[in-house]
Amino acid sequence: MTKYGFLGLGIMGQPMAGNLLRTGCELRVWNRTPAKCAPLAREGAVVCEGPAEVCAGSDITFAMLADPEAARAVFASAASGLGPGHDYVDMSTVDARTSKDLAAAATRAGARFLEAPVSGSKQPASDGSLVILAAGDRSLYDDAAPALDAMGKLKVYLGEVGQGACVKLVVNMIMGGMMTAFGEGLALAGRAGLDGPTLLDVLAAGALANPMFAGKGPAILDGSFSPAFPLRHMQKDLRLALQLGDDLAQPLPTAASANAAFIRARDEGLADLDFSAVCRVLGV
């Protein structure tokens, strides 16, 4: 039986690790805040004192961290536990340079490396219906397939390390722009005296129908922003997408405008609410 490890048990990581554990595997876990390990420990997971201990006792370790800085820091702590037969899959949303640096360090340690950022938020993580965007060592992708299938409804292999990170940033850049356009539309509708739920019905019946508007719309109108995907993470992803655009000399004016709205929302104290809370600074 393959032994798995999981590093990072936040909004996404905890349900993802739980789906792994429920396959009947042996699972080692670690989180910077130890209390977050308790629910998985009650289900049979082994709680470790640090990332290196998780990796040393696991065939494949998965990491789900908040940003490039956290991904690098946790990997640095994990590296001494990596080696032949002790491989690493980073599922965090980071920039391509971070993924490439982690891959090179893992290779130097004798381990295989895969990046596998996900498209989806809290509910898909709980349901095991994430979309997994993998790139890197193909043999590790194949070996990790049962675990990835436990966490996602679709996995795709994109080639060399960095491609998964880039696809994820493009996806989240589009999503951030859609949310700001949605917020402006709801604000304009409200200012014009239109009924919000009726507008949502109209959107759902036409070419603009999509799961994000359908799922977030009623909560936005109710002023409910329980975090499924925290606003600070969306702003981070927009920042990384804009940096990618700058590196490639690709203008991204719509993304830049969306990022400005998310920065304003972050600075007004909405960072830990759902990313849809950007609508508050757009007049909804």
Secondary structure in CASP SS format (residue, H / E / C, confidence):
PFRMAT SS
TARGET T0000
AUTHOR 0000-0000-0000
METHOD secondary structure of the structure
MODEL  1
M C 1.00
T C 1.00
K E 1.00
Y E 1.00
G E 1.00
F E 1.00
L E 1.00
G C 1.00
L C 1.00
G C 1.00
I C 1.00
M C 1.00
G H 1.00
Q H 1.00
P H 1.00
M H 1.00
A H 1.00
G H 1.00
N H 1.00
L H 1.00
L H 1.00
R C 1.00
T C 1.00
G C 1.00
C C 1.00
E E 1.00
L E 1.00
R E 1.00
V E 1.00
W E 1.00
N C 1.00
R C 1.00
T C 1.00
P H 1.00
A H 1.00
K H 1.00
C H 1.00
A H 1.00
P H 1.00
L H 1.00
A H 1.00
R H 1.00
E C 1.00
G C 1.00
A C 1.00
V E 1.00
V E 1.00
C C 1.00
E C 1.00
G C 1.00
P H 1.00
A H 1.00
E H 1.00
V H 1.00
C H 1.00
A H 1.00
G C 1.00
S C 1.00
D C 1.00
I E 1.00
T E 1.00
F E 1.00
A E 1.00
M C 1.00
L C 1.00
A C 1.00
D C 1.00
P H 1.00
E H 1.00
A H 1.00
A H 1.00
R H 1.00
A H 1.00
V H 1.00
F H 1.00
A H 1.00
S H 1.00
A H 1.00
A H 1.00
S H 1.00
G H 1.00
L C 1.00
G E 1.00
P C 1.00
G C 1.00
H E 1.00
D E 1.00
Y E 1.00
V E 1.00
D E 1.00
M C 1.00
S C 1.00
T C 1.00
V C 1.00
D C 1.00
A H 1.00
R H 1.00
T H 1.00
S H 1.00
K H 1.00
D H 1.00
L H 1.00
A H 1.00
A H 1.00
A H 1.00
A H 1.00
T H 1.00
R H 1.00
A C 1.00
G C 1.00
A C 1.00
R C 1.00
F E 1.00
L E 1.00
E E 1.00
A C 1.00
P C 1.00
V E 1.00
S E 1.00
G C 1.00
S C 1.00
K H 1.00
Q H 1.00
P H 1.00
A H 1.00
S H 1.00
D H 1.00
G C 1.00
S C 1.00
L E 1.00
V E 1.00
I E 1.00
L E 1.00
A E 1.00
A E 1.00
G E 1.00
D C 1.00
R H 1.00
S H 1.00
L H 1.00
Y H 1.00
D H 1.00
D H 1.00
A C 1.00
A H 1.00
P H 1.00
A H 1.00
L H 1.00
D H 1.00
A H 1.00
M H 1.00
G E 1.00
K E 1.00
L E 1.00
K E 1.00
V E 1.00
Y E 1.00
L C 1.00
G C 1.00
E C 1.00
V C 1.00
G C 1.00
Q H 1.00
G H 1.00
A H 1.00
C H 1.00
V H 1.00
K H 1.00
L H 1.00
V H 1.00
V H 1.00
N H 1.00
M H 1.00
I H 1.00
M H 1.00
G H 1.00
G H 1.00
M H 1.00
M H 1.00
T H 1.00
A H 1.00
F H 1.00
G H 1.00
E H 1.00
G H 1.00
L H 1.00
A H 1.00
L H 1.00
A H 1.00
G H 1.00
R H 1.00
A C 1.00
G C 1.00
L C 1.00
D C 1.00
G H 1.00
P H 1.00
T H 1.00
L H 1.00
L H 1.00
D H 1.00
V H 1.00
L H 1.00
A H 1.00
A H 1.00
G C 1.00
A C 1.00
L C 1.00
A C 1.00
N C 1.00
P H 1.00
M H 1.00
F H 1.00
A H 1.00
G H 1.00
K H 1.00
G H 1.00
P H 1.00
A H 1.00
I H 1.00
L H 1.00
D H 1.00
G C 1.00
S C 1.00
F C 1.00
S C 1.00
P C 1.00
A C 1.00
F C 1.00
P E 1.00
L H 1.00
R H 1.00
H H 1.00
M H 1.00
Q H 1.00
K H 1.00
D H 1.00
L H 1.00
R H 1.00
L H 1.00
A H 1.00
L H 1.00
Q H 1.00
L H 1.00
G H 1.00
D H 1.00
D H 1.00
L C 1.00
A C 1.00
Q C 1.00
P C 1.00
L C 1.00
P H 1.00
T H 1.00
A H 1.00
A H 1.00
S H 1.00
A H 1.00
N H 1.00
A H 1.00
A H 1.00
F H 1.00
I H 1.00
R H 1.00
A H 1.00
R H 1.00
D H 1.00
E H 1.00
G H 1.00
L H 1.00
A C 1.00
D C 1.00
L C 1.00
D E 1.00
F H 1.00
S H 1.00
A H 1.00
V H 1.00
C H 1.00
R H 1.00
V H 1.00
L H 1.00
G C 1.00
V C 1.00
END
